[in-house]
Amino acid sequence: MKKEVIIEIISFLVAAMFLYTGIMKLREYDVFKWVISSSPLLHSVAPVVARVVPILEVVVALMLVIPATRVKGLYIAFAMMVAFTIYIAVLLTMASKLPCSCGGVLESMSWSQHLVFNILVTLLLGLCLWFNKQIKKQSIAI
């Protein structure tokens, strides 16, 4: 029972984060698109990324709060966080002063702090996926 509660809590926290960041990016679409365009890695695909990422964040947030889609949502959120974390790590090797369009608390973080935050969220999502596998094994054994 404990593992299910942990999965639920982490899912709801990540859903809140994704929903907030997705809505903020959609609300401030022009700013987000400009930030992506100024990225040395994403400038050539900025229009696509600026549309897809916030919509995907909102969809994944919804998946995380719906029990029937939660596991798929955890996998997608984990993959997204891995991608975001790698992106930030690569950016940190290229330049230290780049704009951030994350919004809220994340916007006030340095890129290094943002990297640590992303790593922690990714680890929490990985923990959820590991717990989910353990729960499945237990239910099969019963």
Beta strands, then each sheet from edge to edge (+ up, - down):
end
